[in-house]
Amino acid sequence: VLASFGHVRDLPTKDGSVRPDEDFAMEYVVEADSKRRLNDIAASLKGCKILYLATDPDREGEAISWHVVEALRESKKLPKGIEVKRVTFTEITKKAILHAIENPRDIDMDLVNAQQARRALDYLVGFSVSPILWRKLPGARSAGRVQSVALRLICERDAEIERFITQEYWDISAE
């Protein structure tokens, strides 16, 4: 049993890490601490048939599992033929863990995509809003990840409603 200690890959803060014009392609990097953890995981896989991923059972945990696998694949450290399985449990008891291992599943890409969408919005909106917040409200930490994006979407929709010009129109159908 080895820990990833959270996310093993993240978006670098440089411009272009999320590319909306390329179907929101995202460029990830692996930090030095995470490289060591991934190397430890890769070394432990020698001779194994199954890699069990047991990160938290939410979208962040699902994404961490996916990032571990993707980082191992990209670095060519995931042994060929190894089966990758996802296990989840909500209590740390022998019974719960054995039940999870007896009932593994694949990584849930819907949860991974949900986390990636949140992360992309955080990068595209939150990173630009936080510096403004720091200047206007000294002591503020950062713009909320989802809150900033939701506020922007609401403001854009409100502006769209304000710009709307009503026009009379008619639909006529005939046979």
N, C-alpha and C positions, 0 to 999 in steps of 0.2 A: 504494500500500500504506500503510494507516494502522493504527495500534495503538489498541486500546481501553484498554490498560493495566489489564487485569483487569475485574472486575465493574463495570458501569456503573450498576446499580441495586442497592439493598439494602433490607432491612427497617429502618425507623426503630426506635429502641430503646423508643419509647413503647408503652404497653399497647394491645392491639387490632390490632397489625400482622399477626397471624395470628389468624384467627377460626375456631376449631374447629366452632362451631355453624353456620357458613355454608359447610360443605364445605371447611373449611380455606382459606378465601379469604385471600389475602395482599396487603398494601398495600405497594408499593415506592415509594422516592424516588430521585431522581437527584441526586447531589451536584454541587457547582459545577464541580469539575475534570472530572467525567464529562460534564457539559453541554457544556463546551468541546470535548471530544473528539467527542461526538455531533454537534455543530454542524460540526466539521471533516469528519466522515464524510458528513453530509448535503450539505455544500457540494460535496464531490467527486463526488457522485452525479448532479449535473446533466448531462444528456445521456447518461447510462449506461443500458444495457439490463439488466445483470446486476450484482447485489451478491454478491460471493463472501465468505463468512465462513470464516476459516481459523484459528479459535481452537484450543486444545489438543484432542486427540482423546478426552478423557475427559468425564465427566458435568459437571464444572465448566466446561470449555470449551464444551460443548454449550449449557449454560445461559447462558453469556456471549453466545454467538451469538444465542440466543433473546431475551435481554434487550436486545441492541443493536437488533434488529428491532422489538421491542415498544415500546421507548423512542422510536424514530424514528416508528413509527406513531402513538403517543399524542401526540407533539408535532407530528404532521402534516408531518413532514419527510421521509418516505419517499415518493419520487415514485410516482405512480400508474403501474401497468403495469410497474414494474421487477421483474425476476425475482430471487428470493432463493435462492441456492444455498450449500450447505455443502460445504467441501472439507477433507479431513484428510490429514495426512502425518506420518510419524514420523522423517523425516530431512530436513535442509535441504540438498537437492541439486537441481540443475536437473531431473534425471530424475524425482525424487519429486514435485516441485511441478507439473511439467507433467502427470504422470500424474493427480494429484489434480484439476487443473483440467479435464482431459479426462473425468473420471469424477465429476462433482459429484452430490450427493444433497440431499434435503430435511433440515431439522433433525429430529433423532431425538427426538420428544417423550417417548419412554420414558426416555431419559437425562435430559432436562430435568425430567421429573416426579420422577425419582429424586433429583436434586439439590435440587429444591424440597421434597421430603419430608424430606430430611436437614436442610435449612435451617429448616424449620418446627419440627422436633423440637429443633434447636439453640436456636431462639428460645424455644420453650415450656418446655423443661427446662433447657438449659444456662445461660440467663440467670438463672434462679432459683437454680441450684446454685452457680455461681461465687462470688457474694458470701459464701455460707456457707463455701466452701472458703478464701477469702481470710482470713476471720476465724479459722478453725480452724488453718490452715496458712500462717503468714506467709511470703511469698515465692512462693507458688503463683501461677501465671499465670491459669489458668482451668480450668474443668471441661472435659474433653475432649468435643468435639461429639458424636460417636457413642458414645464410651465411657460418658458420663453417661446417655444415653438407654438404652443397652443394659443398664447396671447397674440403672436404674430398672425396666425391663421384667422383668429377672430377679428383682428383689426383690418386685415386685408378684405375679409368678407364684409365687414361693416362699411368699408370705403367703397366696395363694389355696389352695395345696396344704395349708398348715398349717391353714387354716380348714375344709377339707373334712371332712365327717362321713360316714363310711361307713354305708350303709343297705342292708338286704337288699331285693332286689326280684326279681320274677319276670316273665318274658315267656312268654306262652302264645299259641300260634298254633293255629288249628283250621280245618278245611275241612268 
